[in-house]
Amino acid sequence: MSEFNVPPMLWLVGFQMALYALAWAVFGALLREERAAAVHWGGFLLLSGVVMLLAGGRSEPRHWVFYNGANVVSLLAFALMRRGTERFVHLPSSDREQLVVLGLVCTVVAGVGPGEQNASWRVILSYGGQAFLLLRTILRSWQPLRAEFGRGTTVAIGVPGLLIGAMLATLSIRQALDFAHPVEMQRNTAASYALMYYYLGGVALFNFGFMVMLTQRLVVRLREASRHDPLTGLANRRALDEALQRQWRGFIRHRRAFAVLLVDIDHFKHINDSLGHAAGDAVLVGIAAGLKQHARTTDAVGRFGGEEFLLLLADVDAAEAQRSAERLRQFVAGRPLEAEGQTVAVQVSVGVALADADDVDAEAVVARADRALYRAKAGGRNRCEFGAVQNAAIRGVENTSIP
């Protein structure tokens, strides 16, 4: 078998792809959620680098591994790229389609032989297969990418990818039209060097683009994690404070009423002491799920601290807030929870306050709900209390309670 004599350009492209493959391997090791996509992309780049080295090893006499083998590996590389992108955008796998296309094309490429008389067939099938896989990847993932990352990012990544796919398709078509003059990658021609530049630019764009999108996705996840309680998945205190301020601004500007419901689990310490903290956590998760199920899509629901939850009801009056609180109390009381293999009957106390013109800020509304919750606890628990208000329009529910 002939010795490797890789032209500098092919060495450069192959080395660059190997470095990118290493980077994706590191990403895959660090990021469990994106590991599948990263491993596939790393495989795509590693195999692409192998293709460059095999192409650089081409000489006379011709050997199958440097000619047909390189073409087969290039198609497998693009198949990994497509599969990784599908994993990244959470699309159903296209494995069946890929197996059919790769099976047919690779069988023909592998069987035509390495001789120069078959070179045009290999070029047509190799570039045509790469173009098909690349274009199908971009067109299929366009909408999911746009939905998550926006039009600008998708266009910035997708349009150059479409151009590279069109370039590969053009090479295949031109070879078919000029069948007598094979354009193989290892030949010292302007077309071969232009192709290397395309590969260099395309691979750099691919890595830069998807690393930017991966970073953007991680930033969004971190932002979301900073706004949600890790145990229950509900909004945390920070997110609730932001929602309260939005509701308060709407109340001040447009007099859109809102209510605050503070919900506290009765005798939660007894649950922790008698059944253990794992059971307590299970109760918290169960109550959180019930609150979310009970709430409207326009309501904000979050964990306010410890065993206390807050519901923010938009566009309600006093009577609606009162009915909602009582329905919630009854809903929880009639829904025993499973905790550590035991059925636990859980009850809650609820303090309610409606935004009032005399409130100086949103915190004043919460403070009235908190005082109402304290009265509910002191009054025997498993009850709703409604905070004192100054607005004459809702004086009818002032300091009322439901046992």
TIVEXVO-903050 format. One record per residue (C-alpha): chain; x, y, z. Coordinates in nm, 2 decimals. Layout:
[pt 'A',[X,Y,Z]]
...
//
This chain:
[pt 'A',[0.00,0.00,0.00]]
[pt 'A',[0.14,0.34,-0.10]]
[pt 'A',[0.27,0.58,0.16]]
[pt 'A',[0.08,0.89,0.27]]
[pt 'A',[0.18,1.21,0.09]]
[pt 'A',[-0.09,1.45,0.22]]
[pt 'A',[-0.08,1.79,0.05]]
[pt 'A',[-0.06,2.08,0.30]]
[pt 'A',[-0.41,2.20,0.23]]
[pt 'A',[-0.56,1.86,0.31]]
[pt 'A',[-0.35,1.84,0.63]]
[pt 'A',[-0.49,2.18,0.73]]
[pt 'A',[-0.85,2.09,0.67]]
[pt 'A',[-0.82,1.75,0.83]]
[pt 'A',[-0.64,1.90,1.14]]
[pt 'A',[-0.90,2.17,1.18]]
[pt 'A',[-1.18,1.91,1.17]]
[pt 'A',[-1.00,1.69,1.43]]
[pt 'A',[-0.98,1.99,1.66]]
[pt 'A',[-1.35,2.07,1.62]]
[pt 'A',[-1.43,1.70,1.69]]
[pt 'A',[-1.23,1.72,2.01]]
[pt 'A',[-1.42,2.03,2.11]]
[pt 'A',[-1.76,1.86,2.06]]
[pt 'A',[-1.63,1.56,2.26]]
[pt 'A',[-1.56,1.79,2.55]]
[pt 'A',[-1.90,1.95,2.52]]
[pt 'A',[-2.06,1.60,2.51]]
[pt 'A',[-1.87,1.51,2.83]]
[pt 'A',[-1.98,1.82,3.01]]
[pt 'A',[-2.34,1.87,2.89]]
[pt 'A',[-2.55,1.56,2.95]]
[pt 'A',[-2.86,1.71,2.79]]
[pt 'A',[-2.68,1.78,2.46]]
[pt 'A',[-2.45,1.48,2.47]]
[pt 'A',[-2.63,1.29,2.18]]
[pt 'A',[-2.60,1.59,1.94]]
[pt 'A',[-2.24,1.67,2.05]]
[pt 'A',[-2.13,1.31,2.00]]
[pt 'A',[-2.28,1.28,1.66]]
[pt 'A',[-2.13,1.62,1.55]]
[pt 'A',[-1.79,1.51,1.68]]
[pt 'A',[-1.82,1.19,1.48]]
[pt 'A',[-1.92,1.39,1.17]]
[pt 'A',[-1.61,1.61,1.20]]
[pt 'A',[-1.37,1.33,1.29]]
[pt 'A',[-1.49,1.12,0.99]]
[pt 'A',[-1.46,1.43,0.77]]
[pt 'A',[-1.10,1.48,0.88]]
[pt 'A',[-1.04,1.11,0.80]]
[pt 'A',[-1.18,1.17,0.45]]
[pt 'A',[-0.93,1.45,0.39]]
[pt 'A',[-0.64,1.23,0.50]]
[pt 'A',[-0.75,0.94,0.28]]
[pt 'A',[-0.79,1.18,-0.01]]
[pt 'A',[-0.44,1.30,0.05]]
[pt 'A',[-0.31,0.95,0.04]]
[pt 'A',[-0.44,0.88,-0.31]]
[pt 'A',[-0.17,0.78,-0.56]]
[pt 'A',[-0.09,0.52,-0.82]]
[pt 'A',[-0.16,0.23,-0.81]]
[pt 'A',[-0.50,0.30,-0.68]]
[pt 'A',[-0.62,0.14,-0.36]]
[pt 'A',[-0.99,0.10,-0.27]]
[pt 'A',[-0.95,0.24,0.08]]
[pt 'A',[-0.82,0.58,-0.04]]
[pt 'A',[-1.08,0.62,-0.32]]
[pt 'A',[-1.40,0.43,-0.26]]
[pt 'A',[-1.34,0.42,0.12]]
[pt 'A',[-1.30,0.79,0.14]]
[pt 'A',[-1.63,0.84,-0.05]]
[pt 'A',[-1.82,0.60,0.18]]
[pt 'A',[-1.67,0.76,0.49]]
[pt 'A',[-1.78,1.11,0.37]]
[pt 'A',[-2.14,0.99,0.33]]
[pt 'A',[-2.14,0.83,0.68]]
[pt 'A',[-2.00,1.16,0.82]]
[pt 'A',[-2.29,1.37,0.67]]
[pt 'A',[-2.54,1.11,0.80]]
[pt 'A',[-2.40,1.16,1.15]]
[pt 'A',[-2.43,1.54,1.11]]
[pt 'A',[-2.79,1.50,1.01]]
[pt 'A',[-2.87,1.27,1.30]]
[pt 'A',[-2.70,1.50,1.55]]
[pt 'A',[-2.89,1.80,1.42]]
[pt 'A',[-3.22,1.61,1.46]]
[pt 'A',[-3.12,1.53,1.82]]
[pt 'A',[-3.04,1.90,1.88]]
[pt 'A',[-3.37,2.03,1.76]]
[pt 'A',[-3.57,1.73,1.90]]
[pt 'A',[-3.70,1.60,1.57]]
[pt 'A',[-3.81,1.24,1.52]]
[pt 'A',[-3.52,1.03,1.38]]
[pt 'A',[-3.49,0.99,1.00]]
[pt 'A',[-3.29,0.67,1.04]]
[pt 'A',[-3.51,0.47,0.80]]
[pt 'A',[-3.47,0.73,0.52]]
[pt 'A',[-3.10,0.75,0.59]]
[pt 'A',[-3.05,0.38,0.58]]
[pt 'A',[-3.22,0.35,0.24]]
[pt 'A',[-3.02,0.64,0.09]]
[pt 'A',[-2.69,0.54,0.24]]
[pt 'A',[-2.75,0.17,0.16]]
[pt 'A',[-2.81,0.24,-0.21]]
[pt 'A',[-2.54,0.50,-0.26]]
[pt 'A',[-2.27,0.34,-0.05]]
[pt 'A',[-2.33,0.00,-0.21]]
[pt 'A',[-2.28,0.15,-0.56]]
[pt 'A',[-1.98,0.36,-0.45]]
[pt 'A',[-1.81,0.07,-0.28]]
[pt 'A',[-1.87,-0.16,-0.57]]
[pt 'A',[-1.76,0.04,-0.87]]
[pt 'A',[-1.39,0.00,-0.80]]
[pt 'A',[-1.11,0.25,-0.75]]
[pt 'A',[-1.00,0.28,-1.11]]
[pt 'A',[-0.99,0.61,-1.29]]
[pt 'A',[-1.26,0.49,-1.53]]
[pt 'A',[-1.50,0.48,-1.24]]
[pt 'A',[-1.39,0.81,-1.08]]
[pt 'A',[-1.67,1.02,-1.23]]
[pt 'A',[-1.93,0.79,-1.08]]
[pt 'A',[-1.78,0.82,-0.74]]
[pt 'A',[-1.77,1.20,-0.77]]
[pt 'A',[-2.13,1.22,-0.88]]
[pt 'A',[-2.26,0.98,-0.60]]
[pt 'A',[-2.04,1.12,-0.33]]
[pt 'A',[-2.11,1.49,-0.38]]
[pt 'A',[-2.47,1.42,-0.47]]
[pt 'A',[-2.52,1.22,-0.15]]
[pt 'A',[-2.36,1.48,0.06]]
[pt 'A',[-2.58,1.75,-0.10]]
[pt 'A',[-2.89,1.55,-0.03]]
[pt 'A',[-2.81,1.49,0.33]]
[pt 'A',[-2.71,1.85,0.40]]
[pt 'A',[-3.01,2.01,0.22]]
[pt 'A',[-3.25,1.76,0.39]]
[pt 'A',[-3.09,1.85,0.73]]
[pt 'A',[-3.13,2.22,0.68]]
[pt 'A',[-3.48,2.21,0.54]]
[pt 'A',[-3.61,1.97,0.80]]
[pt 'A',[-3.46,2.16,1.10]]
[pt 'A',[-3.54,2.51,0.97]]
[pt 'A',[-3.88,2.55,1.16]]
[pt 'A',[-3.76,2.40,1.49]]
[pt 'A',[-3.45,2.62,1.48]]
[pt 'A',[-3.65,2.93,1.40]]
[pt 'A',[-3.91,2.86,1.67]]
[pt 'A',[-3.63,2.83,1.94]]
[pt 'A',[-3.36,3.07,1.82]]
[pt 'A',[-3.54,3.32,1.60]]
[pt 'A',[-3.54,3.41,1.24]]
[pt 'A',[-3.20,3.60,1.24]]
[pt 'A',[-3.00,3.32,1.39]]
[pt 'A',[-3.17,3.06,1.17]]
[pt 'A',[-3.10,3.26,0.85]]
[pt 'A',[-2.74,3.32,0.95]]
[pt 'A',[-2.68,2.95,0.99]]
[pt 'A',[-2.92,2.81,0.73]]
[pt 'A',[-2.86,3.02,0.43]]
[pt 'A',[-2.48,2.95,0.41]]
[pt 'A',[-2.56,2.58,0.47]]
[pt 'A',[-2.81,2.59,0.18]]
[pt 'A',[-2.54,2.75,-0.04]]
[pt 'A',[-2.29,2.48,0.05]]
[pt 'A',[-2.54,2.21,-0.02]]
[pt 'A',[-2.62,2.38,-0.36]]
[pt 'A',[-2.24,2.39,-0.43]]
[pt 'A',[-2.21,2.02,-0.36]]
[pt 'A',[-2.51,1.95,-0.58]]
[pt 'A',[-2.36,2.17,-0.86]]
[pt 'A',[-2.03,1.97,-0.84]]
[pt 'A',[-2.23,1.65,-0.89]]
[pt 'A',[-2.43,1.78,-1.18]]
[pt 'A',[-2.12,1.93,-1.35]]
[pt 'A',[-1.94,1.60,-1.32]]
[pt 'A',[-2.24,1.43,-1.48]]
[pt 'A',[-2.23,1.68,-1.77]]
[pt 'A',[-1.85,1.64,-1.81]]
[pt 'A',[-1.83,1.27,-1.74]]
[pt 'A',[-1.51,1.22,-1.93]]
[pt 'A',[-1.30,1.45,-1.70]]
[pt 'A',[-1.33,1.34,-1.33]]
[pt 'A',[-1.28,1.61,-1.07]]
[pt 'A',[-1.13,1.42,-0.78]]
[pt 'A',[-1.04,1.60,-0.46]]
[pt 'A',[-0.67,1.51,-0.46]]
[pt 'A',[-0.60,1.67,-0.80]]
[pt 'A',[-0.41,2.00,-0.81]]
[pt 'A',[-0.68,2.20,-0.98]]
[pt 'A',[-0.85,2.53,-0.90]]
[pt 'A',[-1.17,2.34,-0.84]]
[pt 'A',[-1.01,2.12,-0.58]]
[pt 'A',[-0.86,2.41,-0.39]]
[pt 'A',[-1.19,2.60,-0.41]]
[pt 'A',[-1.36,2.29,-0.26]]
[pt 'A',[-1.11,2.29,0.03]]
[pt 'A',[-1.19,2.65,0.10]]
[pt 'A',[-1.56,2.57,0.10]]
[pt 'A',[-1.50,2.29,0.34]]
[pt 'A',[-1.29,2.51,0.57]]
[pt 'A',[-1.55,2.79,0.57]]
[pt 'A',[-1.84,2.55,0.59]]
[pt 'A',[-1.70,2.36,0.89]]
[pt 'A',[-1.60,2.67,1.07]]
[pt 'A',[-1.95,2.82,1.02]]
[pt 'A',[-2.11,2.49,1.13]]
[pt 'A',[-1.92,2.48,1.45]]
[pt 'A',[-1.95,2.85,1.53]]
[pt 'A',[-2.32,2.86,1.45]]
[pt 'A',[-2.41,2.56,1.66]]
[pt 'A',[-2.19,2.65,1.95]]
[pt 'A',[-2.36,2.99,1.95]]
[pt 'A',[-2.70,2.83,1.95]]
[pt 'A',[-2.59,2.58,2.22]]
[pt 'A',[-2.47,2.87,2.44]]
[pt 'A',[-2.79,3.06,2.38]]
[pt 'A',[-2.99,2.75,2.48]]
[pt 'A',[-2.78,2.71,2.80]]
[pt 'A',[-2.83,3.07,2.89]]
[pt 'A',[-3.21,3.03,2.85]]
[pt 'A',[-3.20,2.72,3.07]]
[pt 'A',[-2.99,2.90,3.34]]
[pt 'A',[-3.23,3.19,3.33]]
[pt 'A',[-3.53,2.96,3.37]]
[pt 'A',[-3.35,2.77,3.65]]
[pt 'A',[-3.29,3.09,3.83]]
[pt 'A',[-3.67,3.16,3.82]]
[pt 'A',[-3.80,2.82,3.93]]
[pt 'A',[-3.80,2.62,4.25]]
[pt 'A',[-3.58,2.31,4.19]]
[pt 'A',[-3.81,2.08,4.39]]
[pt 'A',[-4.16,2.17,4.27]]
[pt 'A',[-4.08,2.33,3.94]]
[pt 'A',[-4.30,2.62,4.02]]
[pt 'A',[-4.19,2.99,4.00]]
[pt 'A',[-3.96,3.09,4.28]]
[pt 'A',[-3.97,3.40,4.50]]
[pt 'A',[-3.78,3.60,4.24]]
[pt 'A',[-4.02,3.52,3.96]]
[pt 'A',[-4.32,3.58,4.18]]
[pt 'A',[-4.18,3.92,4.27]]
[pt 'A',[-4.15,4.01,3.91]]
[pt 'A',[-4.51,3.89,3.84]]
[pt 'A',[-4.63,4.09,4.13]]
[pt 'A',[-4.47,4.41,4.00]]
[pt 'A',[-4.62,4.35,3.66]]
[pt 'A',[-4.97,4.31,3.81]]
[pt 'A',[-4.92,4.61,4.03]]
[pt 'A',[-4.82,4.83,3.73]]
[pt 'A',[-5.14,4.72,3.55]]
[pt 'A',[-5.34,4.80,3.86]]
[pt 'A',[-5.20,5.15,3.89]]
[pt 'A',[-5.22,5.24,3.52]]
[pt 'A',[-5.55,5.06,3.42]]
[pt 'A',[-5.71,4.96,3.75]]
[pt 'A',[-5.69,4.59,3.65]]
[pt 'A',[-5.77,4.42,3.98]]
[pt 'A',[-5.57,4.12,4.10]]
[pt 'A',[-5.57,3.90,4.41]]
[pt 'A',[-5.29,3.74,4.61]]
[pt 'A',[-5.36,3.39,4.77]]
[pt 'A',[-5.11,3.27,5.02]]
[pt 'A',[-5.14,2.90,5.07]]
[pt 'A',[-4.98,2.72,5.37]]
[pt 'A',[-4.98,2.34,5.43]]
[pt 'A',[-5.13,2.27,5.77]]
[pt 'A',[-4.92,2.07,6.02]]
[pt 'A',[-4.64,2.03,5.77]]
[pt 'A',[-4.38,1.99,6.04]]
[pt 'A',[-4.57,1.69,6.17]]
[pt 'A',[-4.55,1.53,5.83]]
[pt 'A',[-4.17,1.58,5.82]]
[pt 'A',[-4.12,1.46,6.18]]
[pt 'A',[-4.34,1.15,6.15]]
[pt 'A',[-4.28,1.04,5.79]]
[pt 'A',[-3.94,1.19,5.71]]
[pt 'A',[-3.82,1.47,5.49]]
[pt 'A',[-3.85,1.26,5.17]]
[pt 'A',[-4.23,1.23,5.24]]
[pt 'A',[-4.24,1.61,5.31]]
[pt 'A',[-4.08,1.67,4.98]]
[pt 'A',[-4.33,1.44,4.81]]
[pt 'A',[-4.62,1.63,4.97]]
[pt 'A',[-4.47,1.96,4.85]]
[pt 'A',[-4.44,1.83,4.50]]
[pt 'A',[-4.80,1.69,4.51]]
[pt 'A',[-4.94,2.02,4.64]]
[pt 'A',[-4.75,2.21,4.38]]
[pt 'A',[-4.90,1.99,4.10]]
[pt 'A',[-5.25,2.04,4.25]]
[pt 'A',[-5.21,2.42,4.26]]
[pt 'A',[-5.09,2.43,3.90]]
[pt 'A',[-5.38,2.21,3.80]]
[pt 'A',[-5.62,2.43,3.99]]
[pt 'A',[-5.49,2.76,3.85]]
[pt 'A',[-5.59,2.93,3.53]]
[pt 'A',[-5.34,2.99,3.25]]
[pt 'A',[-5.34,3.36,3.33]]
[pt 'A',[-5.25,3.30,3.70]]
[pt 'A',[-4.90,3.29,3.84]]
[pt 'A',[-4.83,3.00,4.08]]
[pt 'A',[-4.51,2.98,4.28]]
[pt 'A',[-4.34,2.85,4.60]]
[pt 'A',[-4.31,3.15,4.83]]
[pt 'A',[-4.09,2.97,5.08]]
[pt 'A',[-4.09,2.65,5.29]]
[pt 'A',[-4.44,2.50,5.28]]
[pt 'A',[-4.60,2.83,5.16]]
[pt 'A',[-4.72,2.89,4.81]]
[pt 'A',[-4.85,3.20,4.64]]
[pt 'A',[-5.11,3.23,4.37]]
[pt 'A',[-5.15,3.56,4.18]]
[pt 'A',[-5.50,3.58,4.02]]
[pt 'A',[-5.53,3.84,3.74]]
[pt 'A',[-5.85,4.03,3.66]]
[pt 'A',[-6.06,3.91,3.95]]
[pt 'A',[-6.30,4.08,4.19]]
[pt 'A',[-6.34,4.00,4.56]]
[pt 'A',[-6.61,3.74,4.50]]
[pt 'A',[-6.41,3.56,4.24]]
[pt 'A',[-6.10,3.56,4.47]]
[pt 'A',[-6.31,3.42,4.75]]
[pt 'A',[-6.46,3.14,4.54]]
[pt 'A',[-6.12,3.05,4.40]]
[pt 'A',[-5.96,3.03,4.74]]
[pt 'A',[-6.24,2.81,4.88]]
[pt 'A',[-6.23,2.58,4.57]]
[pt 'A',[-5.86,2.54,4.62]]
[pt 'A',[-5.90,2.46,4.98]]
[pt 'A',[-6.16,2.19,4.91]]
[pt 'A',[-5.96,2.06,4.62]]
[pt 'A',[-5.65,1.99,4.83]]
[pt 'A',[-5.86,1.85,5.12]]
[pt 'A',[-6.03,1.60,4.89]]
[pt 'A',[-5.71,1.48,4.72]]
[pt 'A',[-5.49,1.26,4.95]]
[pt 'A',[-5.13,1.23,4.84]]
[pt 'A',[-4.90,0.94,4.81]]
[pt 'A',[-4.57,0.99,5.01]]
[pt 'A',[-4.31,0.72,5.07]]
[pt 'A',[-4.57,0.45,5.01]]
[pt 'A',[-4.83,0.60,5.24]]
[pt 'A',[-5.15,0.79,5.18]]
[pt 'A',[-5.13,1.13,5.34]]
[pt 'A',[-5.44,1.35,5.40]]
[pt 'A',[-5.33,1.71,5.35]]
[pt 'A',[-5.51,2.03,5.43]]
[pt 'A',[-5.42,2.39,5.37]]
[pt 'A',[-5.50,2.74,5.51]]
[pt 'A',[-5.54,3.02,5.26]]
[pt 'A',[-5.50,3.40,5.31]]
[pt 'A',[-5.65,3.62,5.04]]
[pt 'A',[-5.60,3.99,4.97]]
[pt 'A',[-5.73,4.20,4.68]]
[pt 'A',[-5.53,4.49,4.54]]
[pt 'A',[-5.68,4.81,4.69]]
[pt 'A',[-5.63,5.18,4.60]]
[pt 'A',[-5.50,5.24,4.95]]
[pt 'A',[-5.21,4.99,4.91]]
[pt 'A',[-4.88,5.17,4.86]]
[pt 'A',[-4.72,4.89,4.66]]
[pt 'A',[-4.76,4.52,4.57]]
[pt 'A',[-4.58,4.42,4.90]]
[pt 'A',[-4.87,4.58,5.09]]
[pt 'A',[-5.11,4.34,4.92]]
[pt 'A',[-4.90,4.04,5.01]]
[pt 'A',[-4.87,4.17,5.36]]
[pt 'A',[-5.25,4.17,5.40]]
[pt 'A',[-5.27,3.82,5.25]]
[pt 'A',[-5.01,3.71,5.50]]
[pt 'A',[-5.20,3.86,5.80]]
[pt 'A',[-5.51,3.68,5.67]]
[pt 'A',[-5.32,3.35,5.65]]
[pt 'A',[-5.21,3.40,6.01]]
[pt 'A',[-5.57,3.44,6.12]]
[pt 'A',[-5.67,3.13,5.93]]
[pt 'A',[-5.40,2.93,6.11]]
[pt 'A',[-5.50,3.08,6.45]]
[pt 'A',[-5.86,3.01,6.37]]
[pt 'A',[-5.82,2.64,6.35]]
[pt 'A',[-5.66,2.58,6.01]]
[pt 'A',[-5.81,2.43,5.69]]
[pt 'A',[-5.99,2.76,5.62]]
[pt 'A',[-5.97,3.07,5.41]]
[pt 'A',[-5.94,3.42,5.56]]
[pt 'A',[-5.98,3.75,5.36]]
[pt 'A',[-5.76,4.04,5.45]]
[pt 'A',[-5.89,4.38,5.56]]
[pt 'A',[-5.94,4.62,5.27]]
[pt 'A',[-6.01,4.99,5.25]]
[pt 'A',[-6.19,5.00,4.91]]
[pt 'A',[-6.56,5.05,4.98]]
[pt 'A',[-6.65,4.85,4.67]]
[pt 'A',[-6.53,4.53,4.83]]
[pt 'A',[-6.60,4.61,5.20]]
[pt 'A',[-6.86,4.34,5.19]]
[pt 'A',[-6.59,4.07,5.22]]
[pt 'A',[-6.39,4.26,5.47]]
[pt 'A',[-6.24,4.03,5.74]]
[pt 'A',[-6.46,3.74,5.64]]
[pt 'A',[-6.37,3.37,5.67]]
[pt 'A',[-6.49,3.03,5.57]]
[pt 'A',[-6.42,2.75,5.81]]
//
